[in-house]
Amino acid sequence: MRVLMATPRFLPDIGGVENHVHEVSKRLVRNGVEVTVATTDALQRYPARDFIGGIEVLRVPARPRSKDWLFAPELYRLVRRGRWDLVHVQSYHTCVAPLAMLGALRARLPYILTFHGGGHSSRLRNRVRSIQWRALRPLVRRAERLIALAKFEVELYSRTFGLTSDAFSVIPNGSDFPESAASESAESDPNLVVSIGRLEKYKGHHRIIAALPALLSVRPDARLLILGSGPYESQLRQLANELSVADRVEIRGISPTDRTAMARAIASAAIVVLMSEYETHPLAALEALALGRPVLVAATSGLAEVAKAWNARTIALGCTTEELAAAIADQLDHPSIPRRATLPTWDDCARKLEALYVDILRARQWEAAGS
């Protein structure tokens, strides 16, 4: 079985989609599936053809170099060459998705799409999202299968693209989180609030910093640890300085590959607070729940779904700083330990994808035999 993964970016670039494609691809290769990753390299920093862990990687140039639109006509031509049995398109946010789907359609190749829905710090990008959906609708409706990472996406995208829920499969991201690492660390700090995620505005770290003055008025020993890296770091530090709470805020990046360090950092928290505007399948929240940490999340998207399933606390995204501070203080004083989440594994994810590929290709063979 020959599968082409079409994805906006891939290793050594780091991100959620990049990690997803790498984790499932290496497991598929291990199971005997021939996986090729087709991706873009706008800055042309990497080899055009590469092999990473047994995975063939083909990189094509993209324009513009300074934006993440990733218009890559060569990707369309690559897909159209059509030596694959199936094309799996990963993420719909850039020009990669329509080019790959159109190339597969013209080559008469079956294709599926995993949405990897998520937020964006650009207000313009969020405003034009509905226009993007309308433009993609004809191609999305021709997909053999649509993959959602969370149940709420099925309702969202079925409504968006005018499809029934039968067109979707729900296959969550996996996790390789070493829960046992928590037992090796010290006990949790009763004053430590932890926020996790890439340093982008939509992730909401600034909302927690803004609530710190009110929190410190009732919990003077409280501290905030932000685990992440990204372009919004300077703004977060500036806000902490303006509010005179810089000495109570630590921002620390942890390598995505150092899962033990992340487990220990989360285990040290008295409470994990996630105030993101949009999360599809919030592994940070699930990992905190798996470690038995109290979790407070914004009542949005996948965060609300996780909270409902595992009995975590929610608060409105538009709450005031005083309301957020009060909710955090209440959890610090009277922590509610939710049900521990059961983390899906990357093996689970890859196994479900392979079964889906097989079903699609068998159905195509039956159709061909009957025509």
Residue pairs with C-beta under 8 A, 6 or more apart in sequence:
1 32
1 33
1 34
1 85
1 86
1 357
1 358
1 361
2 33
2 34
2 36
2 83
2 84
2 85
2 86
3 28
3 33
3 34
3 35
3 36
3 84
3 85
3 86
3 87
3 88
3 357
4 36
4 37
4 38
4 79
4 84
4 86
4 87
4 88
5 21
5 25
5 35
5 36
5 37
5 38
5 88
5 90
6 38
6 39
6 75
6 79
6 87
6 88
6 89
6 90
6 96
6 97
6 100
7 17
7 18
7 21
7 37
7 38
7 39
7 89
7 90
7 91
7 96
8 17
8 39
8 40
8 68
8 70
8 90
8 91
8 93
8 94
8 96
9 15
9 17
9 18
9 39
9 40
10 18
10 21
10 22
10 37
10 39
10 52
10 57
10 59
11 18
11 22
11 52
11 57
12 46
14 256
16 116
16 118
16 173
17 90
17 91
17 116
19 256
20 90
20 114
20 116
20 173
20 349
21 37
21 90
22 52
22 53
22 55
23 174
23 176
23 346
23 349
23 350
24 174
24 346
24 349
24 350
24 353
25 35
25 37
25 55
26 53
26 54
26 55
27 346
27 347
27 350
27 351
28 35
28 350
28 353
28 354
29 35
29 53
29 54
29 55
30 54
31 350
31 354
33 354
33 357
35 55
35 56
36 55
36 56
36 57
36 58
36 84
37 55
37 56
37 57
37 58
38 58
38 60
38 75
38 78
38 79
38 100
39 57
39 58
39 59
39 60
39 96
40 59
40 60
40 61
40 62
40 70
40 72
40 75
40 96
41 48
41 59
41 60
41 61
41 62
42 61
42 62
42 63
42 64
42 65
42 70
43 65
44 61
46 59
47 59
48 58
48 59
48 60
49 56
49 57
49 58
49 59
50 56
50 57
50 59
51 57
58 78
60 72
60 74
60 75
60 78
61 72
61 74
62 69
62 70
62 71
62 72
62 75
62 95
63 69
63 71
63 72
64 71
68 93
68 94
69 94
69 95
70 94
70 95
70 96
71 95
71 99
72 95
72 96
72 99
73 99
75 96
75 99
75 100
75 103
76 99
76 100
76 102
76 103
77 103
78 103
79 87
79 99
79 100
79 103
79 104
79 107
79 109
80 103
80 106
80 107
81 107
82 107
82 108
82 109
84 109
85 109
85 110
85 361
86 109
86 110
86 111
86 112
86 144
86 357
86 360
86 361
87 100
87 101
87 103
87 104
87 109
87 110
87 111
87 112
88 111
88 112
88 113
88 114
88 353
88 357
89 96
89 97
89 100
89 101
89 104
89 111
89 112
89 113
89 114
89 143
90 114
90 116
91 97
91 114
91 115
91 116
92 113
92 115
92 116
92 117
92 132
92 136
92 140
93 116
93 118
93 120
97 113
97 136
97 139
98 135
98 136
98 139
100 111
101 111
101 113
101 139
101 140
101 142
101 143
102 139
104 110
104 111
105 111
105 139
105 142
110 144
110 360
110 361
110 364
111 142
111 143
111 144
112 143
112 144
112 145
112 146
112 147
112 356
112 360
113 140
113 143
113 145
113 146
113 147
114 146
114 147
114 149
114 171
115 146
115 147
115 148
115 149
115 153
115 157
115 280
116 149
116 280
117 149
117 153
117 156
117 157
117 278
117 280
118 278
118 279
118 280
119 126
119 200
119 202
119 203
119 276
119 277
119 278
119 279
120 126
120 202
121 200
121 201
121 202
121 232
133 160
133 161
136 161
137 160
137 161
137 162
140 146
140 157
140 161
140 163
141 161
141 162
141 163
143 167
144 360
145 167
145 168
145 169
145 356
145 360
146 157
146 163
146 167
146 168
146 169
147 168
147 169
147 170
147 171
147 353
147 356
148 154
148 157
148 168
148 169
148 170
148 171
149 170
149 171
149 172
149 173
149 280
149 281
149 302
150 170
150 172
150 280
150 281
150 301
150 302
150 305
151 170
151 305
152 301
152 302
152 304
152 305
153 168
153 170
153 280
153 302
154 165
154 168
154 170
155 165
157 163
157 168
158 164
158 165
158 167
158 168
169 352
169 356
171 349
171 352
171 353
171 356
172 281
172 344
172 349
173 281
173 283
173 344
173 349
174 344
174 345
174 346
174 347
174 348
174 349
174 350
175 283
175 286
175 287
175 343
175 344
175 345
175 346
176 259
176 345
176 346
177 259
177 262
177 263
177 283
177 287
177 290
177 343
178 259
178 260
178 263
179 263
179 290
179 291
179 343
181 259
181 260
181 263
181 264
181 267
182 263
182 264
182 266
182 267
182 291
184 264
185 263
185 264
185 267
185 268
186 268
188 267
188 268
188 269
188 270
188 293
189 223
189 268
189 269
189 270
190 270
190 332
191 219
191 221
191 222
191 223
191 270
191 332
192 222
192 223
192 225
192 268
192 269
192 270
192 271
193 208
193 215
193 222
193 223
193 224
193 225
193 269
193 270
193 271
193 272
193 273
193 328
193 332
194 224
194 225
194 226
194 227
194 265
194 266
194 268
194 269
194 271
194 272
194 273
194 288
195 204
195 205
195 208
195 224
195 225
195 226
195 227
195 228
195 272
195 273
195 274
195 275
196 226
196 227
196 228
196 266
196 272
196 274
196 284
196 288
197 203
197 204
197 205
197 227
197 228
197 274
197 276
197 284
198 228
198 229
198 230
199 205
199 226
199 228
199 229
199 230
199 231
199 232
199 233
199 236
199 251
200 230
200 231
200 232
201 232
201 235
202 276
202 277
202 278
203 228
203 232
203 275
203 276
203 277
204 274
204 275
204 276
204 277
204 298
204 317
205 226
205 228
205 232
205 236
205 275
206 232
206 235
206 236
206 239
207 275
207 321
207 324
208 224
208 226
208 273
208 275
208 324
208 328
209 224
209 236
209 239
209 240
209 243
209 245
209 249
210 239
210 243
210 321
210 324
211 321
211 322
211 324
211 325
211 328
212 222
212 224
212 240
212 243
212 245
212 248
212 249
212 325
213 243
213 244
213 245
213 321
213 325
214 321
214 322
214 324
214 325
214 326
215 222
215 325
215 328
215 329
216 222
216 245
216 248
217 325
218 325
218 329
219 329
219 332
219 333
222 248
222 328
222 329
222 332
223 248
223 249
223 250
224 245
224 248
224 249
224 250
225 250
225 252
225 265
225 269
226 236
226 249
226 250
226 251
226 252
227 252
227 253
227 254
227 262
227 265
227 266
228 251
228 253
229 253
233 251
236 249
236 251
237 246
237 249
237 251
240 246
240 248
240 249
252 265
254 261
254 262
254 265
255 261
262 287
263 287
263 291
266 272
266 287
266 288
266 291
266 293
267 291
267 293
269 288
269 293
270 294
270 331
270 332
270 335
271 293
271 294
271 295
271 296
271 328
271 331
271 332
271 335
272 284
272 285
272 288
272 293
272 294
272 295
272 296
273 295
273 296
273 297
273 328
274 282
274 284
274 285
274 295
274 296
274 297
274 298
274 303
275 297
275 298
275 317
275 324
276 282
276 298
276 300
276 303
277 298
277 300
277 317
278 300
278 301
279 285
279 300
279 301
279 302
279 303
280 301
280 302
281 302
282 297
282 302
282 303
282 306
283 343
285 295
285 297
285 303
285 306
285 307
285 312
286 306
286 310
286 341
286 343
287 341
287 343
288 295
289 295
289 306
289 310
289 312
289 338
289 339
289 340
289 341
290 340
290 341
290 342
290 343
292 337
292 340
294 312
294 313
294 331
294 335
294 336
294 337
294 338
295 307
295 310
295 312
295 313
295 338
296 312
296 313
296 314
296 315
296 327
296 328
296 331
297 303
297 304
297 306
297 307
297 312
297 313
297 314
297 315
298 304
298 314
298 315
298 316
298 317
299 307
299 314
299 315
299 316
299 317
300 317
303 314
304 314
306 312
306 341
307 313
307 314
309 341
310 338
310 339
310 340
310 341
311 336
311 338
311 339
312 338
313 327
313 331
313 336
315 323
315 324
315 327
316 323
319 327
